[in-house]
Amino acid sequence: MQEIYDPNLSEPQHEAAFFYGLFIRGVPLQKLREDIDVPPEVLERWQRQALLDPWYQVAVDRILTYRKHVLAIFDSLVFQEMDPPPTIQ
């Protein structure tokens, strides 16, 4: 399948960095993770709709992949900050 270029879905690093900035400013980690991820009730509604429209399924798959990628980058930024730097002796 040919990859479709969508400028709105091209830079998950930028979106993850935005959420990381909110985390640095004190927004709770769990709240941000919920905002990045797709809630189960929304996913269920999308999947029902995708049964009726195969093109919709392609869009759902792309959105889910993108959201999971943003979440993974965000988590790596947060947990990187939580790890203490190595001490040099």
Backbone atoms as SQL, in Angstrom:
CREATE TABLE atoms (id INTEGER PRIMARY KEY, chain TEXT, resi INTEGER, resn TEXT, atom TEXT, x REAL, y REAL, z REAL);
INSERT INTO atoms VALUES
  (1, 'A', 1, 'MET', 'N', 0.837, -1.181, 0.000),
  (2, 'A', 1, 'MET', 'CA', 0.000, 0.000, 0.000),
  (3, 'A', 1, 'MET', 'C', 0.884, 1.247, 0.000),
  (4, 'A', 2, 'GLN', 'N', 0.537, 2.205, -0.789),
  (5, 'A', 2, 'GLN', 'CA', 1.315, 3.422, -0.906),
  (6, 'A', 2, 'GLN', 'C', 1.111, 4.298, 0.321),
  (7, 'A', 3, 'GLU', 'N', 2.213, 4.846, 0.840),
  (8, 'A', 3, 'GLU', 'CA', 2.155, 5.730, 1.994),
  (9, 'A', 3, 'GLU', 'C', 1.674, 7.102, 1.541),
  (10, 'A', 4, 'ILE', 'N', 0.691, 7.648, 2.240),
  (11, 'A', 4, 'ILE', 'CA', 0.136, 8.956, 1.902),
  (12, 'A', 4, 'ILE', 'C', 0.805, 9.997, 2.799),
  (13, 'A', 5, 'TYR', 'N', 1.316, 11.071, 2.198),
  (14, 'A', 5, 'TYR', 'CA', 1.947, 12.128, 2.980),
  (15, 'A', 5, 'TYR', 'C', 0.870, 13.016, 3.564),
  (16, 'A', 6, 'ASP', 'N', 0.908, 13.174, 4.856),
  (17, 'A', 6, 'ASP', 'CA', -0.013, 14.068, 5.545),
  (18, 'A', 6, 'ASP', 'C', 0.821, 14.943, 6.474),
  (19, 'A', 7, 'PRO', 'N', 0.908, 16.242, 6.199),
  (20, 'A', 7, 'PRO', 'CA', 1.762, 17.096, 7.016),
  (21, 'A', 7, 'PRO', 'C', 1.332, 17.133, 8.481),
  (22, 'A', 8, 'ASN', 'N', 0.093, 16.824, 8.768),
  (23, 'A', 8, 'ASN', 'CA', -0.376, 16.827, 10.142),
  (24, 'A', 8, 'ASN', 'C', 0.046, 15.577, 10.908),
  (25, 'A', 9, 'LEU', 'N', 0.482, 14.551, 10.213),
  (26, 'A', 9, 'LEU', 'CA', 0.891, 13.309, 10.868),
  (27, 'A', 9, 'LEU', 'C', 2.360, 12.991, 10.602),
  (28, 'A', 10, 'SER', 'N', 3.155, 14.013, 10.302),
  (29, 'A', 10, 'SER', 'CA', 4.527, 13.743, 9.901),
  (30, 'A', 10, 'SER', 'C', 5.548, 13.881, 11.020),
  (31, 'A', 11, 'GLU', 'N', 5.211, 14.540, 12.088),
  (32, 'A', 11, 'GLU', 'CA', 6.210, 14.802, 13.114),
  (33, 'A', 11, 'GLU', 'C', 5.708, 14.471, 14.520),
  (34, 'A', 12, 'PRO', 'N', 5.661, 13.202, 14.865),
  (35, 'A', 12, 'PRO', 'CA', 5.228, 12.860, 16.230),
  (36, 'A', 12, 'PRO', 'C', 6.185, 13.393, 17.289),
  (37, 'A', 13, 'GLN', 'N', 7.451, 13.640, 16.901),
  (38, 'A', 13, 'GLN', 'CA', 8.417, 14.177, 17.851),
  (39, 'A', 13, 'GLN', 'C', 7.993, 15.567, 18.331),
  (40, 'A', 14, 'HIS', 'N', 7.444, 16.372, 17.429),
  (41, 'A', 14, 'HIS', 'CA', 7.003, 17.717, 17.797),
  (42, 'A', 14, 'HIS', 'C', 5.847, 17.651, 18.795),
  (43, 'A', 15, 'GLU', 'N', 4.917, 16.773, 18.521),
  (44, 'A', 15, 'GLU', 'CA', 3.771, 16.652, 19.422),
  (45, 'A', 15, 'GLU', 'C', 4.206, 16.103, 20.778),
  (46, 'A', 16, 'ALA', 'N', 5.085, 15.116, 20.775),
  (47, 'A', 16, 'ALA', 'CA', 5.589, 14.563, 22.035),
  (48, 'A', 16, 'ALA', 'C', 6.326, 15.641, 22.823),
  (49, 'A', 17, 'ALA', 'N', 7.108, 16.474, 22.133),
  (50, 'A', 17, 'ALA', 'CA', 7.833, 17.557, 22.795),
  (51, 'A', 17, 'ALA', 'C', 6.869, 18.571, 23.397),
  (52, 'A', 18, 'PHE', 'N', 5.769, 18.838, 22.704),
  (53, 'A', 18, 'PHE', 'CA', 4.748, 19.747, 23.239),
  (54, 'A', 18, 'PHE', 'C', 4.200, 19.210, 24.555),
  (55, 'A', 19, 'PHE', 'N', 3.821, 17.927, 24.572),
  (56, 'A', 19, 'PHE', 'CA', 3.286, 17.335, 25.790),
  (57, 'A', 19, 'PHE', 'C', 4.344, 17.271, 26.891),
  (58, 'A', 20, 'TYR', 'N', 5.598, 17.044, 26.509),
  (59, 'A', 20, 'TYR', 'CA', 6.682, 17.028, 27.478),
  (60, 'A', 20, 'TYR', 'C', 6.835, 18.406, 28.126),
  (61, 'A', 21, 'GLY', 'N', 6.686, 19.449, 27.336),
  (62, 'A', 21, 'GLY', 'CA', 6.726, 20.809, 27.881),
  (63, 'A', 21, 'GLY', 'C', 5.634, 21.025, 28.910),
  (64, 'A', 22, 'LEU', 'N', 4.458, 20.479, 28.650),
  (65, 'A', 22, 'LEU', 'CA', 3.367, 20.581, 29.627),
  (66, 'A', 22, 'LEU', 'C', 3.714, 19.819, 30.908),
  (67, 'A', 23, 'PHE', 'N', 4.351, 18.660, 30.746),
  (68, 'A', 23, 'PHE', 'CA', 4.776, 17.869, 31.897),
  (69, 'A', 23, 'PHE', 'C', 5.780, 18.649, 32.746),
  (70, 'A', 24, 'ILE', 'N', 6.744, 19.290, 32.092),
  (71, 'A', 24, 'ILE', 'CA', 7.750, 20.088, 32.793),
  (72, 'A', 24, 'ILE', 'C', 7.083, 21.229, 33.560),
  (73, 'A', 25, 'ARG', 'N', 5.983, 21.738, 33.039),
  (74, 'A', 25, 'ARG', 'CA', 5.270, 22.852, 33.685),
  (75, 'A', 25, 'ARG', 'C', 4.317, 22.384, 34.783),
  (76, 'A', 26, 'GLY', 'N', 4.265, 21.069, 35.029),
  (77, 'A', 26, 'GLY', 'CA', 3.504, 20.581, 36.172),
  (78, 'A', 26, 'GLY', 'C', 2.201, 19.871, 35.883),
  (79, 'A', 27, 'VAL', 'N', 1.856, 19.682, 34.620),
  (80, 'A', 27, 'VAL', 'CA', 0.637, 18.933, 34.307),
  (81, 'A', 27, 'VAL', 'C', 0.898, 17.466, 34.680),
  (82, 'A', 28, 'PRO', 'N', -0.060, 16.817, 35.374),
  (83, 'A', 28, 'PRO', 'CA', 0.156, 15.429, 35.821),
  (84, 'A', 28, 'PRO', 'C', 0.431, 14.465, 34.658),
  (85, 'A', 29, 'LEU', 'N', 1.382, 13.571, 34.901),
  (86, 'A', 29, 'LEU', 'CA', 1.803, 12.600, 33.893),
  (87, 'A', 29, 'LEU', 'C', 0.628, 11.785, 33.363),
  (88, 'A', 30, 'GLN', 'N', -0.197, 11.246, 34.252),
  (89, 'A', 30, 'GLN', 'CA', -1.296, 10.392, 33.812),
  (90, 'A', 30, 'GLN', 'C', -2.299, 11.159, 32.949),
  (91, 'A', 31, 'LYS', 'N', -2.556, 12.419, 33.284),
  (92, 'A', 31, 'LYS', 'CA', -3.472, 13.247, 32.494),
  (93, 'A', 31, 'LYS', 'C', -2.925, 13.421, 31.069),
  (94, 'A', 32, 'LEU', 'N', -1.627, 13.667, 30.959),
  (95, 'A', 32, 'LEU', 'CA', -1.023, 13.839, 29.635),
  (96, 'A', 32, 'LEU', 'C', -1.053, 12.544, 28.837),
  (97, 'A', 33, 'ARG', 'N', -0.763, 11.427, 29.505),
  (98, 'A', 33, 'ARG', 'CA', -0.797, 10.132, 28.808),
  (99, 'A', 33, 'ARG', 'C', -2.210, 9.837, 28.292),
  (100, 'A', 34, 'GLU', 'N', -3.228, 10.192, 29.077),
  (101, 'A', 34, 'GLU', 'CA', -4.612, 9.999, 28.641),
  (102, 'A', 34, 'GLU', 'C', -4.944, 10.898, 27.456),
  (103, 'A', 35, 'ASP', 'N', -4.414, 12.116, 27.468),
  (104, 'A', 35, 'ASP', 'CA', -4.667, 13.043, 26.357),
  (105, 'A', 35, 'ASP', 'C', -3.998, 12.579, 25.061),
  (106, 'A', 36, 'ILE', 'N', -2.850, 11.942, 25.185),
  (107, 'A', 36, 'ILE', 'CA', -2.135, 11.474, 23.992),
  (108, 'A', 36, 'ILE', 'C', -2.788, 10.216, 23.419),
  (109, 'A', 37, 'ASP', 'N', -3.153, 9.284, 24.276),
  (110, 'A', 37, 'ASP', 'CA', -3.697, 8.004, 23.837),
  (111, 'A', 37, 'ASP', 'C', -5.148, 8.151, 23.368),
  (112, 'A', 38, 'VAL', 'N', -5.653, 7.147, 22.700),
  (113, 'A', 38, 'VAL', 'CA', -7.052, 7.117, 22.255),
  (114, 'A', 38, 'VAL', 'C', -7.860, 6.363, 23.312),
  (115, 'A', 39, 'PRO', 'N', -8.874, 7.003, 23.905),
  (116, 'A', 39, 'PRO', 'CA', -9.682, 6.328, 24.931),
  (117, 'A', 39, 'PRO', 'C', -10.380, 5.086, 24.361),
  (118, 'A', 40, 'PRO', 'N', -10.553, 4.051, 25.194),
  (119, 'A', 40, 'PRO', 'CA', -11.166, 2.803, 24.712),
  (120, 'A', 40, 'PRO', 'C', -12.554, 2.999, 24.090),
  (121, 'A', 41, 'GLU', 'N', -13.361, 3.886, 24.655),
  (122, 'A', 41, 'GLU', 'CA', -14.709, 4.083, 24.103),
  (123, 'A', 41, 'GLU', 'C', -14.650, 4.733, 22.719),
  (124, 'A', 42, 'VAL', 'N', -13.686, 5.590, 22.483),
  (125, 'A', 42, 'VAL', 'CA', -13.514, 6.203, 21.166),
  (126, 'A', 42, 'VAL', 'C', -13.022, 5.148, 20.180),
  (127, 'A', 43, 'LEU', 'N', -12.048, 4.360, 20.604),
  (128, 'A', 43, 'LEU', 'CA', -11.520, 3.296, 19.743),
  (129, 'A', 43, 'LEU', 'C', -12.623, 2.323, 19.349),
  (130, 'A', 44, 'GLU', 'N', -13.473, 1.969, 20.288),
  (131, 'A', 44, 'GLU', 'CA', -14.581, 1.053, 19.993),
  (132, 'A', 44, 'GLU', 'C', -15.527, 1.653, 18.951),
  (133, 'A', 45, 'ARG', 'N', -15.830, 2.931, 19.084),
  (134, 'A', 45, 'ARG', 'CA', -16.715, 3.611, 18.131),
  (135, 'A', 45, 'ARG', 'C', -16.061, 3.651, 16.747),
  (136, 'A', 46, 'TRP', 'N', -14.769, 3.943, 16.701),
  (137, 'A', 46, 'TRP', 'CA', -14.054, 3.971, 15.423),
  (138, 'A', 46, 'TRP', 'C', -14.060, 2.600, 14.775),
  (139, 'A', 47, 'GLN', 'N', -13.858, 1.563, 15.558),
  (140, 'A', 47, 'GLN', 'CA', -13.815, 0.208, 15.007),
  (141, 'A', 47, 'GLN', 'C', -15.177, -0.221, 14.471),
  (142, 'A', 48, 'ARG', 'N', -16.246, 0.186, 15.126),
  (143, 'A', 48, 'ARG', 'CA', -17.589, -0.116, 14.599),
  (144, 'A', 48, 'ARG', 'C', -17.795, 0.574, 13.254),
  (145, 'A', 49, 'GLN', 'N', -17.382, 1.835, 13.179),
  (146, 'A', 49, 'GLN', 'CA', -17.516, 2.581, 11.928),
  (147, 'A', 49, 'GLN', 'C', -16.655, 1.958, 10.826),
  (148, 'A', 50, 'ALA', 'N', -15.481, 1.468, 11.188),
  (149, 'A', 50, 'ALA', 'CA', -14.559, 0.883, 10.208),
  (150, 'A', 50, 'ALA', 'C', -15.120, -0.392, 9.596),
  (151, 'A', 51, 'LEU', 'N', -15.994, -1.073, 10.300),
  (152, 'A', 51, 'LEU', 'CA', -16.625, -2.269, 9.731),
  (153, 'A', 51, 'LEU', 'C', -17.471, -1.923, 8.514),
  (154, 'A', 52, 'LEU', 'N', -17.994, -0.707, 8.492),
  (155, 'A', 52, 'LEU', 'CA', -18.853, -0.272, 7.396),
  (156, 'A', 52, 'LEU', 'C', -18.074, 0.359, 6.245),
  (157, 'A', 53, 'ASP', 'N', -16.857, 0.797, 6.512),
  (158, 'A', 53, 'ASP', 'CA', -16.097, 1.532, 5.511),
  (159, 'A', 53, 'ASP', 'C', -14.622, 1.142, 5.579),
  (160, 'A', 54, 'PRO', 'N', -14.143, 0.370, 4.596),
  (161, 'A', 54, 'PRO', 'CA', -12.744, -0.070, 4.630),
  (162, 'A', 54, 'PRO', 'C', -11.741, 1.077, 4.607),
  (163, 'A', 55, 'TRP', 'N', -12.062, 2.182, 3.947),
  (164, 'A', 55, 'TRP', 'CA', -11.154, 3.330, 3.945),
  (165, 'A', 55, 'TRP', 'C', -11.037, 3.937, 5.331),
  (166, 'A', 56, 'TYR', 'N', -12.109, 3.870, 6.062),
  (167, 'A', 56, 'TYR', 'CA', -12.103, 4.391, 7.436),
  (168, 'A', 56, 'TYR', 'C', -11.141, 3.561, 8.284),
  (169, 'A', 57, 'GLN', 'N', -11.072, 2.268, 8.029),
  (170, 'A', 57, 'GLN', 'CA', -10.158, 1.397, 8.767),
  (171, 'A', 57, 'GLN', 'C', -8.712, 1.808, 8.538),
  (172, 'A', 58, 'VAL', 'N', -8.382, 2.186, 7.315),
  (173, 'A', 58, 'VAL', 'CA', -7.030, 2.647, 7.004),
  (174, 'A', 58, 'VAL', 'C', -6.710, 3.899, 7.826),
  (175, 'A', 59, 'ALA', 'N', -7.653, 4.818, 7.889),
  (176, 'A', 59, 'ALA', 'CA', -7.449, 6.047, 8.664),
  (177, 'A', 59, 'ALA', 'C', -7.291, 5.743, 10.145),
  (178, 'A', 60, 'VAL', 'N', -8.121, 4.859, 10.663),
  (179, 'A', 60, 'VAL', 'CA', -8.040, 4.475, 12.082),
  (180, 'A', 60, 'VAL', 'C', -6.673, 3.863, 12.388),
  (181, 'A', 61, 'ASP', 'N', -6.221, 2.984, 11.518),
  (182, 'A', 61, 'ASP', 'CA', -4.910, 2.356, 11.727),
  (183, 'A', 61, 'ASP', 'C', -3.791, 3.399, 11.749),
  (184, 'A', 62, 'ARG', 'N', -3.839, 4.346, 10.838),
  (185, 'A', 62, 'ARG', 'CA', -2.810, 5.402, 10.794),
  (186, 'A', 62, 'ARG', 'C', -2.859, 6.265, 12.046),
  (187, 'A', 63, 'ILE', 'N', -4.047, 6.635, 12.474),
  (188, 'A', 63, 'ILE', 'CA', -4.183, 7.473, 13.669),
  (189, 'A', 63, 'ILE', 'C', -3.665, 6.736, 14.896),
  (190, 'A', 64, 'LEU', 'N', -4.045, 5.477, 15.049),
  (191, 'A', 64, 'LEU', 'CA', -3.592, 4.700, 16.209),
  (192, 'A', 64, 'LEU', 'C', -2.078, 4.533, 16.218),
  (193, 'A', 65, 'THR', 'N', -1.509, 4.258, 15.067),
  (194, 'A', 65, 'THR', 'CA', -0.053, 4.119, 14.973),
  (195, 'A', 65, 'THR', 'C', 0.628, 5.430, 15.371),
  (196, 'A', 66, 'TYR', 'N', 0.109, 6.521, 14.876),
  (197, 'A', 66, 'TYR', 'CA', 0.664, 7.838, 15.188),
  (198, 'A', 66, 'TYR', 'C', 0.560, 8.136, 16.685),
  (199, 'A', 67, 'ARG', 'N', -0.619, 7.917, 17.267),
  (200, 'A', 67, 'ARG', 'CA', -0.826, 8.219, 18.699),
  (201, 'A', 67, 'ARG', 'C', 0.103, 7.365, 19.561),
  (202, 'A', 68, 'LYS', 'N', 0.258, 6.093, 19.211),
  (203, 'A', 68, 'LYS', 'CA', 1.148, 5.204, 19.981),
  (204, 'A', 68, 'LYS', 'C', 2.597, 5.654, 19.846),
  (205, 'A', 69, 'HIS', 'N', 2.962, 6.134, 18.673),
  (206, 'A', 69, 'HIS', 'CA', 4.323, 6.634, 18.457),
  (207, 'A', 69, 'HIS', 'C', 4.571, 7.885, 19.305),
  (208, 'A', 70, 'VAL', 'N', 3.624, 8.810, 19.313),
  (209, 'A', 70, 'VAL', 'CA', 3.746, 10.011, 20.145),
  (210, 'A', 70, 'VAL', 'C', 3.874, 9.614, 21.614),
  (211, 'A', 71, 'LEU', 'N', 3.047, 8.677, 22.049),
  (212, 'A', 71, 'LEU', 'CA', 3.083, 8.234, 23.445),
  (213, 'A', 71, 'LEU', 'C', 4.429, 7.601, 23.789),
  (214, 'A', 72, 'ALA', 'N', 4.976, 6.804, 22.894),
  (215, 'A', 72, 'ALA', 'CA', 6.272, 6.165, 23.147),
  (216, 'A', 72, 'ALA', 'C', 7.387, 7.207, 23.255),
  (217, 'A', 73, 'ILE', 'N', 7.371, 8.188, 22.380),
  (218, 'A', 73, 'ILE', 'CA', 8.384, 9.243, 22.443),
  (219, 'A', 73, 'ILE', 'C', 8.231, 10.044, 23.729),
  (220, 'A', 74, 'PHE', 'N', 6.999, 10.397, 24.065),
  (221, 'A', 74, 'PHE', 'CA', 6.738, 11.143, 25.299),
  (222, 'A', 74, 'PHE', 'C', 7.232, 10.364, 26.511),
  (223, 'A', 75, 'ASP', 'N', 6.894, 9.081, 26.580),
  (224, 'A', 75, 'ASP', 'CA', 7.346, 8.254, 27.703),
  (225, 'A', 75, 'ASP', 'C', 8.860, 8.216, 27.794),
  (226, 'A', 76, 'SER', 'N', 9.523, 8.111, 26.649),
  (227, 'A', 76, 'SER', 'CA', 10.992, 8.057, 26.685),
  (228, 'A', 76, 'SER', 'C', 11.566, 9.371, 27.206),
  (229, 'A', 77, 'LEU', 'N', 10.964, 10.491, 26.844),
  (230, 'A', 77, 'LEU', 'CA', 11.425, 11.787, 27.354),
  (231, 'A', 77, 'LEU', 'C', 11.226, 11.886, 28.861),
  (232, 'A', 78, 'VAL', 'N', 10.066, 11.460, 29.333),
  (233, 'A', 78, 'VAL', 'CA', 9.760, 11.539, 30.766),
  (234, 'A', 78, 'VAL', 'C', 10.672, 10.618, 31.559),
  (235, 'A', 79, 'PHE', 'N', 10.812, 9.383, 31.121),
  (236, 'A', 79, 'PHE', 'CA', 11.593, 8.423, 31.891),
  (237, 'A', 79, 'PHE', 'C', 13.084, 8.713, 31.790),
  (238, 'A', 80, 'GLN', 'N', 13.515, 9.348, 30.717),
  (239, 'A', 80, 'GLN', 'CA', 14.906, 9.767, 30.594),
  (240, 'A', 80, 'GLN', 'C', 15.214, 10.808, 31.663),
  (241, 'A', 81, 'GLU', 'N', 14.253, 11.702, 31.919),
  (242, 'A', 81, 'GLU', 'CA', 14.450, 12.725, 32.947),
  (243, 'A', 81, 'GLU', 'C', 14.454, 12.118, 34.342),
  (244, 'A', 82, 'MET', 'N', 13.686, 11.055, 34.538),
  (245, 'A', 82, 'MET', 'CA', 13.594, 10.424, 35.851),
  (246, 'A', 82, 'MET', 'C', 14.853, 9.637, 36.215),
  (247, 'A', 83, 'ASP', 'N', 15.577, 9.149, 35.195),
  (248, 'A', 83, 'ASP', 'CA', 16.807, 8.416, 35.454),
  (249, 'A', 83, 'ASP', 'C', 17.887, 9.385, 35.902),
  (250, 'A', 84, 'PRO', 'N', 18.527, 9.125, 37.031),
  (251, 'A', 84, 'PRO', 'CA', 19.597, 10.026, 37.450),
  (252, 'A', 84, 'PRO', 'C', 20.794, 9.902, 36.509),
  (253, 'A', 85, 'PRO', 'N', 21.482, 11.002, 36.277),
  (254, 'A', 85, 'PRO', 'CA', 22.661, 10.923, 35.398),
  (255, 'A', 85, 'PRO', 'C', 23.743, 10.069, 36.041),
  (256, 'A', 86, 'PRO', 'N', 24.517, 9.393, 35.225),
  (257, 'A', 86, 'PRO', 'CA', 25.583, 8.572, 35.796),
  (258, 'A', 86, 'PRO', 'C', 26.638, 9.444, 36.475),
  (259, 'A', 87, 'THR', 'N', 27.142, 8.965, 37.589),
  (260, 'A', 87, 'THR', 'CA', 28.171, 9.725, 38.302),
  (261, 'A', 87, 'THR', 'C', 29.535, 9.373, 37.724),
  (262, 'A', 88, 'ILE', 'N', 30.331, 10.372, 37.551),
  (263, 'A', 88, 'ILE', 'CA', 31.682, 10.182, 37.021),
  (264, 'A', 88, 'ILE', 'C', 32.636, 10.198, 38.205),
  (265, 'A', 89, 'GLN', 'N', 33.459, 9.180, 38.277),
  (266, 'A', 89, 'GLN', 'CA', 34.372, 9.071, 39.412),
  (267, 'A', 89, 'GLN', 'C', 35.768, 9.420, 39.001);
